[in-house]
Amino acid sequence: MTHEPRRPFPPFTRESAAEKVRLAEDGWNSRDPEKVALAYTVDSQWRNRAEFANGYEEIVSFLTRKWNRELDYRLIKELWAFDGNRIAVRFAYEYHDDSGNWFRAYGNENWEFGDDGLMHHRYACINELPIKASERLFHWPLGRRPDGHPGLSDLGL
């Protein structure tokens, strides 16, 4: 599997870090594990909650399991901080399980990139909150969040 360099490249400016965050959000909202995994180095190391994934195959497997459980998944990411080749992000996503129970997950990620713009380390801390369907805030059609849709700060999250 060839992982092509991904713009923007470090060192990040506020604008390029925000662009990197939005590109990551767009990728994850595609819910395509193989496409998403191409944004990471072939030996990328992840900590996601209490699960660890190392390398392309484990990342694809993790994401496949995730999106098979987390149905109608919609995500918003927001830049928190950046420095050099690192970006800190906060995010929230909504989904339901196969019993129709809705959840909103809140989290923070720390990312570290190589010169090629591929992420080689991802550390995620996530908490979930059961919500009622009527409490959902993310209502766009599945896929990319529309440009005019409010972000996390706009939604008071």
DRENVEXZA-727193 format. One line per field, with one value per residue (C-alpha): residue number from 1; residue in three letters; chain; y negated, x, z negated. Coordinates in steps of 0.02 Angstrom, whole numbers, plus 50000, padded with zeros to 5 digits. Each point is the difference from the previous one (the first is absolute). Layout:
N
k: (NUM | ...) .
r: (ALA | ...) .
c: (A | ...) .
v: (Y | ...) .
u: (X | ...) .
w: (Z | ...) .
This chain:
157
k: (1 | 2 | 3 | 4 | 5 | 6 | 7 | 8 | 9 | 10 | 11 | 12 | 13 | 14 | 15 | 16 | 17 | 18 | 19 | 20 | 21 | 22 | 23 | 24 | 25 | 26 | 27 | 28 | 29 | 30 | 31 | 32 | 33 | 34 | 35 | 36 | 37 | 38 | 39 | 40 | 41 | 42 | 43 | 44 | 45 | 46 | 47 | 48 | 49 | 50 | 51 | 52 | 53 | 54 | 55 | 56 | 57 | 58 | 59 | 60 | 61 | 62 | 63 | 64 | 65 | 66 | 67 | 68 | 69 | 70 | 71 | 72 | 73 | 74 | 75 | 76 | 77 | 78 | 79 | 80 | 81 | 82 | 83 | 84 | 85 | 86 | 87 | 88 | 89 | 90 | 91 | 92 | 93 | 94 | 95 | 96 | 97 | 98 | 99 | 100 | 101 | 102 | 103 | 104 | 105 | 106 | 107 | 108 | 109 | 110 | 111 | 112 | 113 | 114 | 115 | 116 | 117 | 118 | 119 | 120 | 121 | 122 | 123 | 124 | 125 | 126 | 127 | 128 | 129 | 130 | 131 | 132 | 133 | 134 | 135 | 136 | 137 | 138 | 139 | 140 | 141 | 142 | 143 | 144 | 145 | 146 | 147 | 148 | 149 | 150 | 151 | 152 | 153 | 154 | 155 | 156 | 157) .
r: (MET | THR | HIS | GLU | PRO | ARG | ARG | PRO | PHE | PRO | PRO | PHE | THR | ARG | GLU | SER | ALA | ALA | GLU | LYS | VAL | ARG | LEU | ALA | GLU | ASP | GLY | TRP | ASN | SER | ARG | ASP | PRO | GLU | LYS | VAL | ALA | LEU | ALA | TYR | THR | VAL | ASP | SER | GLN | TRP | ARG | ASN | ARG | ALA | GLU | PHE | ALA | ASN | GLY | TYR | GLU | GLU | ILE | VAL | SER | PHE | LEU | THR | ARG | LYS | TRP | ASN | ARG | GLU | LEU | ASP | TYR | ARG | LEU | ILE | LYS | GLU | LEU | TRP | ALA | PHE | ASP | GLY | ASN | ARG | ILE | ALA | VAL | ARG | PHE | ALA | TYR | GLU | TYR | HIS | ASP | ASP | SER | GLY | ASN | TRP | PHE | ARG | ALA | TYR | GLY | ASN | GLU | ASN | TRP | GLU | PHE | GLY | ASP | ASP | GLY | LEU | MET | HIS | HIS | ARG | TYR | ALA | CYS | ILE | ASN | GLU | LEU | PRO | ILE | LYS | ALA | SER | GLU | ARG | LEU | PHE | HIS | TRP | PRO | LEU | GLY | ARG | ARG | PRO | ASP | GLY | HIS | PRO | GLY | LEU | SER | ASP | LEU | GLY | LEU) .
c: (A | A | A | A | A | A | A | A | A | A | A | A | A | A | A | A | A | A | A | A | A | A | A | A | A | A | A | A | A | A | A | A | A | A | A | A | A | A | A | A | A | A | A | A | A | A | A | A | A | A | A | A | A | A | A | A | A | A | A | A | A | A | A | A | A | A | A | A | A | A | A | A | A | A | A | A | A | A | A | A | A | A | A | A | A | A | A | A | A | A | A | A | A | A | A | A | A | A | A | A | A | A | A | A | A | A | A | A | A | A | A | A | A | A | A | A | A | A | A | A | A | A | A | A | A | A | A | A | A | A | A | A | A | A | A | A | A | A | A | A | A | A | A | A | A | A | A | A | A | A | A | A | A | A | A | A | A) .
v: (50000 | 49833 | 49850 | 49842 | 49838 | 49899 | 49811 | 49893 | 50039 | 49950 | 49883 | 49946 | 49825 | 49966 | 50010 | 50160 | 50084 | 49956 | 50068 | 50163 | 50017 | 49973 | 50125 | 50128 | 49966 | 50022 | 50163 | 50073 | 49945 | 50104 | 50154 | 50083 | 50090 | 50029 | 49820 | 49930 | 50113 | 49928 | 49836 | 50093 | 50072 | 50186 | 50022 | 49870 | 50026 | 49966 | 49998 | 49986 | 50013 | 50162 | 50075 | 49993 | 50016 | 50006 | 49988 | 49994 | 50171 | 49976 | 49825 | 50063 | 50141 | 49879 | 49878 | 50139 | 50065 | 49822 | 49954 | 50168 | 49961 | 49811 | 49977 | 49834 | 49930 | 49812 | 49910 | 49822 | 49960 | 49834 | 49938 | 49974 | 49965 | 50030 | 49987 | 50055 | 50175 | 50025 | 49961 | 50015 | 50023 | 50009 | 50089 | 50068 | 50130 | 50073 | 50175 | 50134 | 50184 | 50143 | 49984 | 49819 | 49923 | 49833 | 49938 | 49846 | 50029 | 49859 | 50009 | 49928 | 50059 | 49963 | 50025 | 50005 | 49994 | 50040 | 49880 | 50088 | 49941 | 50177 | 50027 | 50120 | 49983 | 49977 | 49997 | 49988 | 49982 | 50021 | 49999 | 50046 | 49934 | 50086 | 49876 | 50004 | 49992 | 49830 | 49934 | 50032 | 49849 | 50074 | 50016 | 49984 | 50142 | 50135 | 49949 | 49834 | 49869 | 49855 | 49842 | 49900 | 50123 | 49934 | 50063 | 50057 | 49827 | 49936 | 50143 | 49967 | 50164) .
u: (50000 | 50074 | 49966 | 50022 | 50054 | 49852 | 49989 | 50009 | 50174 | 50079 | 50051 | 49819 | 49929 | 49828 | 49925 | 50089 | 49963 | 49815 | 50003 | 50080 | 49864 | 49860 | 50078 | 50008 | 49818 | 49949 | 50094 | 49924 | 49826 | 50023 | 50002 | 50119 | 50132 | 50124 | 49991 | 50017 | 50148 | 50098 | 50021 | 50112 | 50174 | 50009 | 50070 | 49888 | 49967 | 49829 | 49924 | 49812 | 49920 | 50074 | 50034 | 50167 | 50022 | 50167 | 50017 | 49884 | 49917 | 49958 | 49933 | 49888 | 49939 | 49966 | 49904 | 49900 | 49944 | 49964 | 49887 | 49911 | 49949 | 49979 | 49858 | 49955 | 50165 | 50025 | 50154 | 50057 | 50183 | 50070 | 50178 | 50054 | 50187 | 50149 | 50189 | 50124 | 49948 | 49867 | 49815 | 49878 | 49817 | 49836 | 49854 | 49825 | 49905 | 49827 | 49944 | 49876 | 50023 | 49905 | 49864 | 49965 | 50083 | 50083 | 50165 | 50108 | 50186 | 50115 | 50187 | 50172 | 50137 | 50185 | 50077 | 50182 | 50049 | 50152 | 50071 | 49891 | 49841 | 49952 | 49953 | 50114 | 49927 | 49819 | 49944 | 49813 | 49903 | 49812 | 49846 | 49824 | 49834 | 49835 | 49881 | 49821 | 49972 | 49917 | 50163 | 50103 | 50089 | 50085 | 49865 | 50088 | 49989 | 50130 | 50171 | 50091 | 49932 | 49933 | 50106 | 49856 | 49965 | 50049 | 50160 | 50025 | 50021 | 49849 | 49896 | 50059 | 50094) .
w: (50000 | 50054 | 49892 | 50100 | 49915 | 49936 | 50003 | 49902 | 49935 | 49835 | 49928 | 49984 | 49999 | 49924 | 50175 | 50052 | 49832 | 50017 | 50178 | 49940 | 49867 | 50127 | 50121 | 49859 | 49955 | 50182 | 50011 | 49842 | 50054 | 50158 | 49886 | 50124 | 49894 | 50142 | 50061 | 49823 | 49959 | 50148 | 49902 | 49876 | 50018 | 50034 | 49823 | 49916 | 49814 | 49925 | 49828 | 50012 | 49828 | 49932 | 50172 | 50089 | 50188 | 50090 | 50187 | 50148 | 49982 | 49815 | 50034 | 50140 | 49888 | 49856 | 50110 | 50082 | 49829 | 49943 | 50145 | 49997 | 49819 | 50011 | 50125 | 50086 | 49934 | 50018 | 49935 | 49971 | 49961 | 49944 | 49988 | 49820 | 50015 | 50114 | 49997 | 50132 | 50053 | 49864 | 49995 | 49854 | 50044 | 49907 | 50078 | 49977 | 50098 | 49997 | 50045 | 49953 | 49964 | 50081 | 49866 | 50048 | 49846 | 50038 | 49929 | 50010 | 49973 | 49948 | 50014 | 50023 | 50116 | 50010 | 50170 | 50057 | 50184 | 50105 | 50129 | 50131 | 49911 | 49947 | 49818 | 49908 | 49825 | 49946 | 49819 | 49968 | 49838 | 50020 | 49888 | 50052 | 49944 | 50040 | 50081 | 50061 | 50187 | 49970 | 49923 | 50156 | 50073 | 50154 | 50134 | 50168 | 50128 | 49972 | 50064 | 49994 | 49880 | 50105 | 49994 | 49926 | 49858 | 49828 | 49920 | 49821 | 49925 | 50096 | 49929 | 49822 | 49993) .
